[in-house]
Amino acid sequence: MRMSELTRAREGHLRWSLVIMAVGLAMGLLAGLAPQRCHAIETKARQALLIDMQTGAVMFEKNADEPMGPASMTKIMTVYMLFDRLKKGELRLNDTLTISENAWSKGGAASQGSTMFLKVGDRVRVEDLLHGIIVQSGNDASIAVAEGLAGSETAFAEEMNRKAREIGMRNTHFRNASGLPEPDHLTTARDLALLARHTIEDFPEYYNFYSEREFFYNSIRQGNRNPLLYKAGGADGLKTGHTKTSGYGLTASAIRGGRRLVLVINGLGSMQERSDEAQRLLDYGFHEFENVQLFKAGEEVAKAEVWYGETREVPLVTQRDILVTLPRTARPGMNVVVRYTGPVPAPIAQGQPLAVLKIDTPGVGPIEQSLVAGTPVERLSVFGRLVFAIKHLAGSLAS
């Protein structure tokens, strides 16, 4: 690991700065590789966001915080609420819910919308309703779930909004469980990406529902509307959406080579355009970016000078793996800086925060991570501190 000269400046306290250049980091980087610009990309979508699931890094965004109608992508939250009840044991897959006339007429066959073709008075298993919502995008199934879990769709929407705030969806307001157009039924691409991440992380035991391509109910076969499930590329979720005002949208996730990406696009003009743009943006994310592990948890990054300690230095270590998403051509321009105020007075406890690691890469926002003491350092005795002070004074006079 190459390091530039350790520099020091006076700012009331001594401020030490250690700069570690990315070229030569022990990560298999190739020396002499000239930095290049990552290929730019555009999209026809009105709103779009592409993120790396593991690091949270944004690889592409367009109007990601602009309010938009989620259409049937609303159902990701409806299903999230259902998964939550199942995980808590408040509901079982074999439990049944009754189909009301409201669910049938407002969201079912009578409405000619997306439907599971449920019948009034039917008692339908929760597992079948899950398939109906995810695979068939059934409005009737969504309303049936809302009424079965909260008594009414309005009450269920209030629960959806509470859960949205709980998981950090700050710019979302739900009015129903299906995504049928209503005033103020709005979200953003960023909020939908966050919801997708929570769905995948919080319910790994149920997420496989999203990858099923078809479902039979009442002797009717319907295919999953997610176009990416039928293409090579590792897609395994989540949900399409479409209304006249919001256009064609998709919240998707795919995994290749151990990396999972989450994509949200909306405002496209056709199903074909939605399919093509989603595939193109995911390919871009996988081809143009990579995840690079800079340091492992507990690994020493640098050392800090200690004042009045039984040792003169203390190792600075990371508390967790530091993994970053970078354009494949950007690593040679990356630098890592460790900053701390020192010398650090003893005693020092192991795990005590002492420094900040800052990672800067051209075209990528800065990343900061706390560094802590890797070992404890005891304070010198009175006699030891006296000897230390004399040596320090002598050294200062000599310089």
Residue pairs with C-beta under 8 A, 6 or more apart in sequence:
1 20
1 24
1 25
1 26
2 20
2 21
2 23
2 24
3 18
3 19
3 20
3 21
4 19
4 20
4 21
6 16
6 17
6 18
7 16
7 17
7 19
8 14
8 15
8 16
8 17
9 15
9 17
13 341
13 342
14 341
14 342
14 343
15 339
15 341
15 342
16 304
16 305
16 339
16 340
16 341
16 342
17 337
17 338
17 339
18 302
18 337
18 338
18 339
19 335
19 336
19 337
20 301
20 302
20 335
20 336
20 337
20 338
21 335
21 336
22 29
22 331
22 332
22 333
22 334
22 335
22 336
22 361
23 29
23 31
23 332
24 31
25 294
25 336
27 292
27 293
27 294
29 331
29 332
33 331
33 332
34 332
35 329
35 330
35 332
35 333
35 362
36 329
37 329
37 363
38 288
38 289
38 327
38 328
38 329
38 330
38 363
39 284
39 288
41 60
41 280
41 281
41 284
43 60
43 62
43 265
43 277
43 280
43 281
44 268
44 269
44 273
44 277
45 62
45 265
45 266
45 267
45 268
45 277
46 62
46 63
46 66
46 68
46 247
46 266
46 267
46 268
47 62
47 63
47 64
47 66
47 68
47 188
47 189
47 249
47 264
47 265
47 266
47 267
48 60
48 61
48 62
48 63
48 64
48 189
48 263
48 264
48 265
48 266
48 277
48 281
49 58
49 60
49 61
49 62
49 64
49 189
49 190
49 192
49 193
49 263
49 264
50 58
50 59
50 60
50 61
50 261
50 262
50 263
50 281
50 282
50 284
50 285
51 57
51 58
51 59
51 193
51 197
51 261
51 262
51 263
52 59
52 259
52 260
52 261
52 285
52 289
52 291
52 325
53 197
53 200
53 253
53 259
53 260
53 261
53 262
54 259
54 260
54 291
54 323
54 325
55 291
55 323
55 324
55 325
57 289
57 324
57 325
57 364
58 64
59 261
59 284
59 285
59 288
59 289
59 325
60 281
60 284
60 285
61 189
61 190
63 189
64 188
64 189
64 190
64 193
64 264
65 171
65 188
65 189
65 190
66 188
66 189
67 171
67 186
67 187
67 188
68 186
68 187
68 188
68 189
68 246
68 249
68 266
68 267
69 179
69 181
69 185
69 186
69 187
69 243
69 245
69 246
70 172
70 179
70 185
70 186
70 187
70 192
70 241
70 246
70 249
70 266
71 179
71 181
71 241
71 242
71 243
71 246
71 249
72 114
72 137
72 139
72 178
72 179
72 239
72 240
72 241
72 242
73 179
73 187
73 192
73 238
73 239
73 240
73 241
73 249
73 250
73 251
73 264
73 266
74 142
74 174
74 176
74 177
74 178
74 179
74 185
74 187
74 241
75 133
75 134
75 137
75 142
75 177
75 178
75 179
75 239
76 192
76 195
76 196
76 199
76 238
76 239
76 251
77 160
77 163
77 164
77 174
77 195
78 133
78 142
78 145
78 146
78 156
78 160
78 177
78 178
79 130
79 133
79 134
79 199
79 209
80 163
80 195
80 198
80 199
80 202
80 203
81 145
81 149
81 156
81 159
81 160
81 163
82 91
82 126
82 129
82 130
82 133
82 145
82 149
83 199
83 202
83 203
83 206
84 163
84 202
84 203
85 91
85 149
86 92
86 93
86 126
86 206
87 202
87 203
87 205
87 206
91 126
91 149
92 126
93 125
93 126
93 127
93 130
94 125
94 126
94 127
95 125
95 126
96 123
96 124
96 125
96 126
97 123
97 124
97 126
97 129
97 144
97 145
97 147
97 148
98 121
98 122
98 123
98 124
98 144
98 148
99 108
99 118
99 119
99 120
99 121
99 122
99 123
99 124
99 140
99 144
100 120
100 143
100 144
100 147
101 120
102 143
102 147
102 153
103 118
103 140
103 141
103 143
103 144
103 147
104 110
104 118
104 119
104 120
104 140
105 111
106 139
106 140
106 143
106 180
107 113
107 114
107 115
107 138
107 139
107 140
107 141
107 142
107 143
107 178
107 180
108 115
108 116
108 117
108 118
108 138
108 139
108 140
109 115
109 117
109 118
109 140
111 139
113 139
113 180
114 136
114 137
114 138
114 139
115 136
115 138
115 139
115 140
116 129
116 132
116 133
116 136
116 138
116 140
116 141
116 217
117 140
117 217
117 218
117 220
118 124
118 132
118 138
118 140
118 141
118 144
118 218
119 218
124 132
124 141
124 144
126 145
128 217
129 138
129 141
129 144
129 145
130 206
130 209
131 209
131 212
131 215
131 217
132 138
132 140
132 141
132 215
132 217
133 141
133 142
133 145
134 209
134 210
134 212
134 224
134 239
135 212
135 213
135 214
135 215
135 222
135 223
135 224
136 215
136 217
136 222
137 225
137 239
137 240
139 178
139 179
139 180
142 177
142 178
142 179
143 153
143 176
143 177
143 178
145 156
145 177
146 152
146 153
146 155
146 156
146 157
146 176
146 177
147 153
147 156
149 156
149 159
150 156
150 158
150 159
153 176
153 177
156 177
157 174
157 175
157 176
157 177
160 174
160 177
161 172
161 173
161 174
164 172
164 174
164 191
164 195
167 194
167 195
167 198
168 194
169 187
169 191
169 194
169 195
170 191
171 186
171 187
171 188
171 190
171 191
172 186
172 187
172 188
172 191
173 184
173 185
173 186
173 187
174 185
174 187
175 182
175 183
175 184
175 185
176 182
176 185
179 185
179 241
179 243
181 243
181 245
181 246
189 264
189 265
189 266
190 264
192 251
192 264
193 251
193 262
193 263
193 264
195 251
196 237
196 238
196 251
196 253
196 262
196 264
197 262
199 207
199 210
199 237
199 238
200 207
200 237
200 253
200 260
200 262
207 236
207 237
208 236
210 226
210 236
210 237
210 238
210 239
211 229
211 236
211 237
212 224
213 223
213 224
213 229
213 230
214 221
214 222
214 223
214 224
215 221
215 222
215 224
216 222
225 240
226 235
226 237
226 238
226 239
226 240
226 250
226 252
227 240
227 250
227 271
227 274
227 275
227 278
227 279
228 235
228 250
228 252
228 254
228 275
228 278
228 279
228 282
229 235
229 236
231 279
233 254
233 256
233 279
233 282
233 283
234 254
234 255
234 256
235 252
235 253
235 254
235 282
236 253
236 254
236 255
237 252
237 253
238 251
238 252
238 253
239 250
239 251
240 248
240 249
240 250
240 274
241 248
241 249
241 250
241 251
241 266
242 248
242 249
242 271
246 266
246 267
247 266
247 267
247 268
247 269
248 266
248 267
248 268
248 269
248 270
248 271
248 273
248 274
249 264
249 265
249 266
249 267
249 268
249 274
250 263
250 264
250 265
250 266
250 274
250 278
251 262
251 263
251 264
252 262
252 263
252 264
252 278
252 282
253 260
253 261
253 262
253 263
254 260
254 261
254 263
254 282
254 286
255 261
256 286
257 286
259 286
259 290
259 291
261 282
261 285
261 286
263 278
263 281
263 282
263 285
265 274
265 277
265 278
265 281
268 274
268 277
288 327
288 328
289 325
289 326
289 327
289 328
290 325
290 326
290 328
291 323
291 324
291 325
291 326
292 323
292 324
292 325
292 326
292 331
293 321
293 322
293 323
294 322
294 323
294 324
294 336
294 359
295 301
295 318
295 321
295 322
296 318
296 321
297 318
297 319
297 320
297 321
298 317
298 318
298 319
298 374
299 317
299 318
300 315
300 316
300 317
300 374
301 316
301 317
301 318
301 336
301 338
301 357
301 371
302 315
302 316
302 338
302 355
302 371
303 313
303 314
303 315
303 316
304 313
304 314
304 316
304 340
304 342
304 343
304 344
304 354
304 355
304 373
305 312
305 313
305 342
305 343
305 344
306 312
306 313
306 314
306 342
306 343
306 344
306 345
306 346
306 348
306 377
307 342
307 343
307 344
307 345
307 346
308 345
308 346
308 379
308 380
308 384
308 385
308 388
309 344
309 345
309 346
309 347
309 348
309 377
309 378
309 379
309 380
310 346
310 377
310 378
310 379
310 380
310 384
311 375
311 377
314 344
314 348
314 354
314 373
314 374
314 375
314 377
315 373
315 374
315 375
316 338
316 340
316 354
316 355
316 371
316 372
316 373
316 374
317 371
317 372
317 373
317 374
318 357
318 369
318 371
318 372
319 351
319 370
319 372
322 357
322 359
322 369
324 359
324 361
324 364
324 367
326 334
326 361
326 364
327 363
327 364
330 361
330 362
330 363
330 364
331 361
333 361
333 362
334 359
334 360
334 361
334 362
335 359
335 360
336 357
336 358
336 359
336 360
337 357
337 358
337 359
337 360
338 355
338 356
338 357
338 358
338 371
339 355
339 356
339 358
340 354
340 355
340 356
340 371
344 354
346 377
346 378
346 379
346 380
347 376
347 377
347 378
347 379
348 354
348 373
348 376
348 377
349 373
349 376
350 372
350 373
350 374
350 375
350 376
351 372
351 373
352 372
352 373
353 370
353 371
353 372
354 371
354 372
354 373
355 370
355 371
356 368
356 369
356 370
356 371
357 368
357 369
357 370
357 371
358 366
358 367
358 368
359 366
359 367
359 368
359 369
360 366
379 385
380 388
